[in-house]
Amino acid sequence: MIELAARIKDVEEYYFSKKLAEVRSLDTAELPVINLGIGSPDLAPNKAAIDSLTITAQKANSHGYQNYKGIPALREAIQKFYQTTYRVSLNTETEILPLMGSKEGIMHITLAFVNEGDEVLIPNPGYPTYASVSKLAGAKVMTYELKESLDWGIDMEALRKKDLSRVKIMWVNFPHMPTGRIASRVEMSELVELARENNFLIVNDNPYSLILNDAPLSIL
Ligand SMILES: Cc1ncc(COP(=O)(O)O)c(C=O)c1O
């Protein structure tokens, strides 16, 4: 048996991988389980997107190495999306990097900024990947509380009392999973101020921005 790297030892199986296996084991023909446990897309992409992918996949020149930061047309489309959705102007060359998903971004940002022993602030309750990735990078995970009495907002008073001097990244996730809480512009500004005061990076993981939300907000 070849021993695993030390960094893997603290990393547990992905929460949903374990939980969904448990759900599958309970699902029988006599007692079918309706799984409300994970929000997986149940609509196909737009037909135009599928047609375009199908045509492009058949072209001989579509299968080589791709541009390292995404083709210009895609980055321009993302820039337009940010402009119309959030009123945020981004530079397509230096401020946009297409990814395969949020998890890849969470991993890469952590690897780019966090040294072993640095602290990372993550929300409780919150998306489990922030903790797993931080542990993989050898960081110390520190949680901050979201409180039901604050309509699941951040307990800023408790957060300000913590020693934040070793914090390198604070993960925020508004609209929040699992509570659905949306942050106001004022709350976002307070967070940015806290990050500036304590000299850490703040990242808003924002996949639910357009769901049941009339006023999508970017932390930028
Ligand atoms: C808050 C949050 N961030 C990121 C992800 C993962 O996103 P992706 O599938 O793009 O890696 C999820 C998926 O459940 C999520 O809830």
The ligand as an SDF file (V2000), in Angstrom:
LIG
                    3D

 16 16  0  0  0  0  0  0  0  0999 V2000
  -22.3410   27.8880   -2.9610 C   0  0  0  0  0  0  0  0  0  0  0  0
  -21.8640   26.9660   -4.0330 C   0  0  0  0  0  0  0  0  0  0  0  0
  -20.7030   27.2370   -4.6690 N   0  0  0  0  0  0  0  0  0  0  0  0
  -20.2450   26.4180   -5.6560 C   0  0  0  0  0  0  0  0  0  0  0  0
  -20.9380   25.2790   -6.0380 C   0  0  0  0  0  0  0  0  0  0  0  0
  -20.3550   24.3710   -7.0960 C   0  0  0  0  0  0  0  0  0  0  0  0
  -20.4150   24.9150   -8.2970 O   0  0  0  0  0  0  0  0  0  0  0  0
  -19.8040   24.1720   -9.5760 P   0  0  0  0  0  0  0  0  0  0  0  0
  -20.7260   23.0500   -9.8900 O   0  0  0  0  0  0  0  0  0  0  0  0
  -19.8150   25.2710  -10.5890 O   0  0  0  0  0  0  0  0  0  0  0  0
  -18.4200   23.7070   -9.2240 O   0  0  0  0  0  0  0  0  0  0  0  0
  -22.1390   24.9620   -5.4180 C   0  0  0  0  0  0  0  0  0  0  0  0
  -22.8920   23.7520   -5.7980 C   0  0  0  0  0  0  0  0  0  0  0  0
  -23.6370   23.2040   -5.0370 O   0  0  0  0  0  0  0  0  0  0  0  0
  -22.6180   25.8350   -4.3960 C   0  0  0  0  0  0  0  0  0  0  0  0
  -23.7650   25.5700   -3.7470 O   0  0  0  0  0  0  0  0  0  0  0  0
  1  2  1  0
  2  3  1  0
  2 15  2  0
  3  4  2  0
  4  5  1  0
  5  6  1  0
  5 12  2  0
  6  7  1  0
  7  8  1  0
  8  9  2  0
  8 10  1  0
  8 11  1  0
 12 13  1  0
 12 15  1  0
 13 14  2  0
 15 16  1  0
M  END
$$$$
